[in-house]
């Protein structure tokens, strides 16, 4: 991957590298809620957005940064 670079100058707003743990926790919570609802024989199952709040994740979104250097563009 020595030649792998980003094509657009977009980066995360905060210093967090990844939201992997946040996404894992949200999906675990969703699966737990769905299991409980299936045991109660409920037909209306929740969506991921109903169970977790994406606004509380580590990253606050992304932004365009026209001043990114070549080092920042490398993956």
SVG drawing of the C-alpha trace seen along z (x, -y; Angstrom):
<svg xmlns="http://www.w3.org/2000/svg" viewBox="-46 -25 51 41">
<polyline fill="none" stroke="black" stroke-width="0.4" points="0.0,0.0 2.9,-2.3 1.2,-4.1 -2.2,-4.4 -3.3,-8.0 -6.6,-9.8 -8.2,-11.4 -10.1,-14.2 -8.8,-16.5 -11.3,-15.5 -10.4,-14.6 -12.1,-14.0 -12.7,-17.1 -11.4,-15.6 -8.3,-13.8 -10.0,-10.4 -8.6,-7.9 -11.6,-5.7 -15.2,-5.2 -14.9,-1.4 -15.5,-0.9 -18.5,-3.2 -20.0,-1.3 -19.3,2.0 -21.1,0.9 -24.1,-0.4 -24.5,2.8 -24.2,4.9 -26.8,2.8 -29.1,3.2 -28.7,7.0 -29.4,7.2 -32.6,5.2 -33.7,7.2 -33.2,10.5 -35.3,9.2 -38.1,8.1 -38.1,11.4 -38.5,13.3 -41.5,11.1 -42.9,11.8 -43.0,8.2 -43.2,7.6 -42.0,4.0 -38.1,4.1 -36.0,1.0 -33.5,-0.5 -29.9,-1.3 -30.7,-5.0 -33.5,-4.3 -31.1,-2.5 -27.9,-4.6 -27.1,-8.3 -24.5,-8.9 -23.9,-12.4 -22.3,-10.9 -19.6,-9.1 -16.0,-10.1 -15.7,-11.9 -17.8,-14.9 -17.9,-14.5 -15.6,-15.4 -14.6,-18.6 -12.8,-19.6 -9.2,-20.9 -7.6,-22.4 -4.3,-22.8 -3.6,-19.1 0.0,-18.1 1.2,-15.0 1.9,-13.3 -1.7,-13.9 -3.0,-12.4 -1.2,-9.1 -3.3,-6.2"/>
</svg>
